[in-house]
Amino acid sequence: MADTERNRFQGAPRQPAAPRPRPEGATAPPPGADPGDQAVARDIAEGIELVQGIRVIRKIADGGMGTVYLAEQLGTAGFSKTVAVKVIKRDWLRDKRALGLFIGEAKLVADLVHDNICQVYSLSRYRGHLFIVMEYLHGLGLDRFLDAHYQAGYLPPFEYSAFLASRVCRGLAYAHTKRGRDGRPLGVVHRDVTPSNVMLDFRGSVKLTDFGIALAVSNQLLAGPGVVTGKLDYMSPEQALAITVDGRSDIFSLALCLYELLTGQPVYDAKDVQELRAQHKRKVRDPREINAQLPEELALITMKALAYNPEDRFQTAKDLGNSLEYYMYRDKWGPTNEKLAEYLQRIFPDIDRDRIV
């Protein structure tokens, strides 16, 4: 499908994201910002520089898990590398078990190096704050990509939706099969494949973020009353039941993201885990009932990945990715990183893809 063809929303689309407390690229604090919070932020920034030799440049965003800063890693002879620093909120690691899960998972994923995964460089602690130094991505989340189309009143071209999901599949396939230095499988499962954790770089790269955080998040969501907005509705049935999960759980969560890209509507909208479990037992609505223009092949791929029973889904992320790529490329020129970059430039014309600060 050509980029100019618009797939209009049918039915009730997803609700737009709440305004960010601070626009990207801003240097001033948001109106009404708590001076105490600003002091804490300055203290953390100074501590990070002291511990890691990293200079914090500005805040990028606040999220449910913590605060992300743009920073530079400093070295000798004027060496400087642009990085991102994520300071984890203490609430998420308030007990020893959650802290242990977080640190253990972070160690597991330290060696994940792949084109479609945001790389983690280090994990450190300063005055009770845990922070992760990671690859900086000059781009935006899939959630903002979805919201931009909602605001414009049309869906992304089907091929681009399939392309985004296929690139996440590549990252997941690598992570799910990764082995440690001793040759044993690491057993990595992301557990939090959501639109906010899929990043689109303005150069056209697609990367999955927050490996190493998700296990602690998952346990907190199931154990406590507090819910991070947008996280609960992307859990697989087995994850919501708090039973053992494997890579097929990530496949289900990714398919929920793909369904939303193709229809403009999320599959689930639950207030708590009990309601989500009830919704899981209902048959997922065929996406073609929402968007009649959706190709049958792409709809069938999505529905198979959304099977309630893991045995009925694609058994590996590679299998799902191969099916998506066969759909995209078998009889035509399909999307590429370069084409995605051009499309993002058209959707977000006011963002300079070359300028970071």
Protein Blocks (a to p, Z undefined) as FASTA:
>chain_A
ZZklccddehjddddddddfbdghiabdcehiafklmmmmmmmmmmmmmmnopacfbdfb
dcfkbccdddddddeehiacddddddddfklmmbfklmmmmmmmmmmmmmgccfkbccdf
bdcdeehiacddddddddddfklmmmmmmmnopacdfklmmmmmmmmmmmmmmmmmpccf
kopaehiafklacfklpccdfkopacdehihjlmmmmmmmmmmmbdcehklmmccfklmn
opacdfklmmmmmmmmmmmmmnopafbdcfbfklmmmmmmpccddfklmmmmlcfklmmm
mmmmmpfblklmcfbfklmmmmmmmmmmmnpccddfklmmmmmmmmmmmbcfkbmZZ
